[in-house]
Amino acid sequence: MLIGGQGIGVLRFSDRATTRVIATGIGIRRPEHVLRSQLDGSNVGVRNTNAITFDGGRAFYASNFRYANVIVENAMRTRWESLPVTISLEYQRNLGCCLRA
């Protein structure tokens, strides 16, 4: 189960410059279903997103999955309509890193 939310804000400094801020937070509940599919080979998706540890012969993810993501995008129109200048910065962090549920 994936639980989260997203907010978007737009700042217009002029008719030529715009800044968008996008913030997202998500948490994955009961990730053991994903883990089982990775261990039995039925899920061939990204395997390097979280380390797998073993305790008493049972497999667990080393960390929880609680992600925070912020994107800041600055756009400026130029005198050539088809050639705007855009600069984006992105920050993503697993806030549940190294914690087990």
GROMACS elastic network, one bead per residue, 0.5 to 0.9 nm:
[ bonds ]
;  ai    aj funct       b0    kb
    1    27     6  0.83419   500
    1    28     6  0.57490   500
    1    29     6  0.51733   500
    1    30     6  0.67423   500
    1    31     6  0.79316   500
    2    26     6  0.68012   500
    2    27     6  0.58505   500
    2    29     6  0.63361   500
    3    25     6  0.84103   500
    3    26     6  0.55303   500
    3    27     6  0.52494   500
    3    28     6  0.63410   500
    3    29     6  0.76211   500
    4    24     6  0.73500   500
    4    25     6  0.53031   500
    4    27     6  0.61042   500
    4    28     6  0.86457   500
    5    23     6  0.84094   500
    5    24     6  0.58059   500
    5    25     6  0.55828   500
    5    26     6  0.65210   500
    6    22     6  0.71593   500
    6    23     6  0.56320   500
    6    25     6  0.65010   500
    6    26     6  0.86456   500
    7    21     6  0.81553   500
    7    22     6  0.58170   500
    7    23     6  0.53461   500
    7    24     6  0.65368   500
    8    20     6  0.70497   500
    8    21     6  0.57005   500
    8    23     6  0.65066   500
    8    24     6  0.88126   500
    9    19     6  0.82686   500
    9    20     6  0.56902   500
    9    21     6  0.52013   500
    9    22     6  0.65516   500
    9    23     6  0.87828   500
   10    18     6  0.70787   500
   10    19     6  0.57905   500
   10    21     6  0.64670   500
   10    22     6  0.88148   500
   11    17     6  0.86083   500
   11    18     6  0.57421   500
   11    19     6  0.51083   500
   11    20     6  0.63322   500
   11    21     6  0.83874   500
   12    15     6  0.71088   500
   12    16     6  0.82374   500
   12    17     6  0.61761   500
   12    19     6  0.64998   500
   12    20     6  0.87365   500
   13    16     6  0.76046   500
   13    17     6  0.55405   500
   13    18     6  0.60836   500
   13    19     6  0.79874   500
   14    17     6  0.53740   500
   14    18     6  0.72843   500
   15    18     6  0.78569   500
   15    76     6  0.89267   500
   15    77     6  0.82685   500
   16    75     6  0.79771   500
   16    76     6  0.53845   500
   16    78     6  0.75275   500
   17    74     6  0.73411   500
   17    75     6  0.57139   500
   17    77     6  0.65638   500
   18    73     6  0.81523   500
   18    74     6  0.58569   500
   18    75     6  0.52661   500
   18    76     6  0.65333   500
   18    77     6  0.88557   500
   19    72     6  0.69988   500
   19    73     6  0.55777   500
   19    75     6  0.63443   500
   19    76     6  0.88910   500
   20    71     6  0.79263   500
   20    72     6  0.57552   500
   20    73     6  0.51544   500
   20    74     6  0.65660   500
   20    75     6  0.84397   500
   21    70     6  0.71524   500
   21    71     6  0.57717   500
   21    73     6  0.65359   500
   21    74     6  0.89204   500
   22    69     6  0.80298   500
   22    70     6  0.56521   500
   22    71     6  0.51235   500
   22    72     6  0.65261   500
   22    73     6  0.84580   500
   23    68     6  0.75112   500
   23    69     6  0.57572   500
   23    71     6  0.65374   500
   23    72     6  0.87941   500
   24    67     6  0.79539   500
   24    68     6  0.58160   500
   24    69     6  0.50884   500
   24    70     6  0.64042   500
   24    71     6  0.87684   500
   25    66     6  0.73700   500
   25    67     6  0.56433   500
   25    69     6  0.63719   500
   25    70     6  0.88431   500
   26    65     6  0.80363   500
   26    66     6  0.57109   500
   26    67     6  0.52776   500
   26    68     6  0.67185   500
   26    69     6  0.87379   500
   27    64     6  0.83631   500
   27    65     6  0.56631   500
   27    67     6  0.63039   500
   27    68     6  0.89569   500
   27    96     6  0.88194   500
   28    31     6  0.63098   500
   28    64     6  0.78278   500
   28    65     6  0.54730   500
   28    66     6  0.65966   500
   28    67     6  0.87953   500
   29    32     6  0.87306   500
   29    64     6  0.86662   500
   29    65     6  0.78946   500
   30    33     6  0.67327   500
   30    34     6  0.84072   500
   31    34     6  0.53415   500
   31    35     6  0.64212   500
   31    36     6  0.88571   500
   31    61     6  0.81457   500
   31    64     6  0.82449   500
   31    65     6  0.79667   500
   32    36     6  0.60647   500
   32    37     6  0.85967   500
   32    59     6  0.87765   500
   32    60     6  0.73184   500
   32    61     6  0.78613   500
   33    36     6  0.52468   500
   33    37     6  0.64480   500
   33    38     6  0.87660   500
   34    37     6  0.52605   500
   34    38     6  0.62938   500
   34    39     6  0.87672   500
   34    43     6  0.77004   500
   35    38     6  0.50605   500
   35    39     6  0.61801   500
   35    40     6  0.87011   500
   35    43     6  0.88057   500
   35    52     6  0.84207   500
   35    59     6  0.80423   500
   35    60     6  0.75710   500
   35    61     6  0.74240   500
   36    39     6  0.51204   500
   36    40     6  0.61842   500
   36    41     6  0.84986   500
   36    42     6  0.86638   500
   36    43     6  0.86663   500
   36    59     6  0.86062   500
   37    40     6  0.53327   500
   37    41     6  0.60669   500
   37    42     6  0.51969   500
   37    43     6  0.50883   500
   37    44     6  0.84428   500
   38    41     6  0.52264   500
   38    42     6  0.63367   500
   38    44     6  0.67719   500
   38    45     6  0.79811   500
   38    47     6  0.73192   500
   39    42     6  0.78950   500
   39    43     6  0.81507   500
   39    59     6  0.88187   500
   40    43     6  0.77932   500
   41    44     6  0.64568   500
   43    46     6  0.86060   500
   43    47     6  0.88799   500
   44    47     6  0.75188   500
   46    49     6  0.65610   500
   47    50     6  0.73604   500
   47    51     6  0.85613   500
   48    51     6  0.68951   500
   50    61     6  0.63709   500
   50    62     6  0.66205   500
   50    63     6  0.66456   500
   50    64     6  0.85083   500
   50    65     6  0.84968   500
   50    97     6  0.87289   500
   51    60     6  0.85688   500
   51    61     6  0.58721   500
   51    62     6  0.53448   500
   51    63     6  0.74384   500
   52    59     6  0.65686   500
   52    60     6  0.56481   500
   52    62     6  0.55464   500
   52    63     6  0.86094   500
   53    58     6  0.83078   500
   53    59     6  0.57509   500
   53    60     6  0.53142   500
   53    61     6  0.60140   500
   53    62     6  0.57484   500
   54    57     6  0.58343   500
   54    58     6  0.53667   500
   54    60     6  0.60797   500
   54    61     6  0.85668   500
   54    62     6  0.89899   500
   55    58     6  0.53131   500
   55    59     6  0.65232   500
   55    60     6  0.75324   500
   56    59     6  0.84365   500
   60    63     6  0.85494   500
   60   100     6  0.84098   500
   61    64     6  0.71126   500
   61   100     6  0.74695   500
   62    97     6  0.78954   500
   62    98     6  0.59147   500
   62    99     6  0.69555   500
   62   100     6  0.64257   500
   63    94     6  0.86931   500
   63    96     6  0.60012   500
   63   100     6  0.53267   500
   63   101     6  0.80738   500
   64    94     6  0.80438   500
   64    95     6  0.81121   500
   64    97     6  0.60743   500
   64    98     6  0.70996   500
   64    99     6  0.57267   500
   64   100     6  0.56336   500
   64   101     6  0.64694   500
   65    94     6  0.63893   500
   65    95     6  0.74583   500
   65    96     6  0.55618   500
   65    97     6  0.73405   500
   66    93     6  0.82188   500
   66    94     6  0.53974   500
   66    95     6  0.52028   500
   66    96     6  0.50430   500
   66    97     6  0.79265   500
   67    92     6  0.69792   500
   67    93     6  0.56564   500
   67    95     6  0.57411   500
   67    96     6  0.74582   500
   68    91     6  0.80356   500
   68    92     6  0.56668   500
   68    93     6  0.54091   500
   68    94     6  0.64981   500
   68    95     6  0.68308   500
   69    90     6  0.72546   500
   69    91     6  0.56311   500
   69    93     6  0.65832   500
   69    94     6  0.88803   500
   70    89     6  0.82024   500
   70    90     6  0.57111   500
   70    91     6  0.52636   500
   70    92     6  0.65479   500
   71    88     6  0.69636   500
   71    89     6  0.56909   500
   71    91     6  0.65009   500
   71    92     6  0.86747   500
   72    87     6  0.82946   500
   72    88     6  0.56321   500
   72    89     6  0.52499   500
   72    90     6  0.64637   500
   72    91     6  0.89015   500
   73    86     6  0.69347   500
   73    87     6  0.57845   500
   73    89     6  0.64498   500
   73    90     6  0.85827   500
   74    85     6  0.81853   500
   74    86     6  0.55745   500
   74    87     6  0.51906   500
   74    88     6  0.62213   500
   74    89     6  0.87510   500
   75    84     6  0.69837   500
   75    85     6  0.57236   500
   75    87     6  0.65129   500
   75    88     6  0.85495   500
   76    84     6  0.58217   500
   76    85     6  0.52174   500
   76    86     6  0.63957   500
   76    87     6  0.88945   500
   77    80     6  0.76767   500
   77    81     6  0.68120   500
   77    82     6  0.88095   500
   77    83     6  0.74796   500
   77    85     6  0.64462   500
   77    86     6  0.86904   500
   78    81     6  0.63385   500
   78    82     6  0.84270   500
   78    83     6  0.65491   500
   78    84     6  0.54356   500
   78    85     6  0.71560   500
   79    82     6  0.88957   500
   79    83     6  0.81401   500
   79    84     6  0.84400   500
   80    83     6  0.54356   500
   80    84     6  0.72622   500
   81    84     6  0.65535   500
   93    96     6  0.87266   500
   93    97     6  0.84877   500
   94    97     6  0.54628   500
   95    98     6  0.89250   500
   96    99     6  0.56311   500
   96   100     6  0.79864   500
   97   100     6  0.84644   500
